[in-house]
Amino acid sequence: MDFESATLAVVNYRYSSWSFRGWAPLKLANLEMKEVSLLMEDPNFNIEKFKYSPTGLFPTIKLTFKDGSEVYIHDSLSVAEFANEYSLEKNKKSLWPQYFADRAVARSAACEMHSGFSQIRTYCNSNFVRHREFEDRFCPDEVKVDLKRIYELWNSCRKQFLQTRNSATLGESAQGNVKDEGFLFGEYGIVDAFFTPVVFRIVNYSLPCEDEFAKKYIEATKNHSLVKEWLKLAVEENSYIKHYEEF
Ligand SMILES: N[C@@H](CCC(=O)N[C@@H](CS)C(=O)NCC(=O)O)C(=O)O
């Protein structure tokens, strides 16, 4: 990839789930980039945002080429795919599972996250930092339906990973030298980045979780170094939006 420089624009580390979904894969890819973080509460935000993103939505990454031309990659899923292509070329490392069936299941799960789970997203505003005790109003039946499917989906990913790993004919060779660190497909990848903001909704709204794998997965996610790095940025950010804090 022959671009000269890359600039990633995100919004509020404290609140922006989509920004995380672009940022984390780029970090996993070790891409050297300038990072710009805009605050949605800034009075100039609605003008400023179009300087960084053609859609006014984030994450968006801008690549600048030697001849001065520029390319904008927007939407978390395409930013993540760009990160994967970069990582494959520069690091010879995929951010998706190596075995095609694992990869297809992982992509299905990330796409389901990208286009679904609207109820948990509606009832439980994204806030990586603020913790609340359980309240019924954040967990009506519609949210319970989303939660049930999320836990089912995590388990089906994990089952696929273990099925490939334990297969007599495929075994570890199909998964390269991927370590099992307790993530959906062993090591933290794009599919996990897509679910990390959901993990924080579950944790920070004290939503019910009785599922054994889901409980371990939530802990593994909270302890991942990249997730901790984002949380530090979220905690240190001087940001406050009433809508995300006080409802
Ligand atoms: N489908 C898009 C959604 C992006 C999105 O809605 N981003 C929010 C931040 S979480 C945003 O930029 N909001 C700014 C605004 O609405 O002005 C993606 O996957 O990237």
PDBQT file of the ligand as one rigid body, heavy atoms in Angstrom, charges set to zero:
ROOT
HETATM    1  N1  LIG A 301     -22.799   2.734  10.250  1.00  0.00    +0.000 N 
HETATM    2  C1  LIG A 301     -21.790   3.683  10.688  1.00  0.00    +0.000 C 
HETATM    3  C2  LIG A 301     -22.313   4.441  11.897  1.00  0.00    +0.000 C 
HETATM    4  C3  LIG A 301     -21.384   5.579  12.300  1.00  0.00    +0.000 C 
HETATM    5  C4  LIG A 301     -21.999   6.500  13.329  1.00  0.00    +0.000 C 
HETATM    6  O1  LIG A 301     -23.236   6.628  13.446  1.00  0.00    +0.000 OA
HETATM    7  N2  LIG A 301     -21.122   7.193  14.091  1.00  0.00    +0.000 N 
HETATM    8  C5  LIG A 301     -21.566   8.158  15.090  1.00  0.00    +0.000 C 
HETATM    9  C6  LIG A 301     -20.695   8.055  16.342  1.00  0.00    +0.000 C 
HETATM   10  S1  LIG A 301     -21.002   6.612  17.286  1.00  0.00    +0.000 SA
HETATM   11  C7  LIG A 301     -21.319   9.559  14.575  1.00  0.00    +0.000 C 
HETATM   12  O2  LIG A 301     -20.352   9.794  13.882  1.00  0.00    +0.000 OA
HETATM   13  N3  LIG A 301     -22.170  10.506  14.935  1.00  0.00    +0.000 N 
HETATM   14  C8  LIG A 301     -21.974  11.879  14.595  1.00  0.00    +0.000 C 
HETATM   15  C9  LIG A 301     -23.229  12.580  14.215  1.00  0.00    +0.000 C 
HETATM   16  O3  LIG A 301     -24.300  11.944  14.213  1.00  0.00    +0.000 OA
HETATM   17  O4  LIG A 301     -23.173  13.779  13.914  1.00  0.00    +0.000 OA
HETATM   18  C10 LIG A 301     -20.491   2.936  10.988  1.00  0.00    +0.000 C 
HETATM   19  O5  LIG A 301     -20.546   1.700  11.104  1.00  0.00    +0.000 OA
HETATM   20  O6  LIG A 301     -19.432   3.555  11.032  1.00  0.00    +0.000 OA
ENDROOT
TORSDOF 0
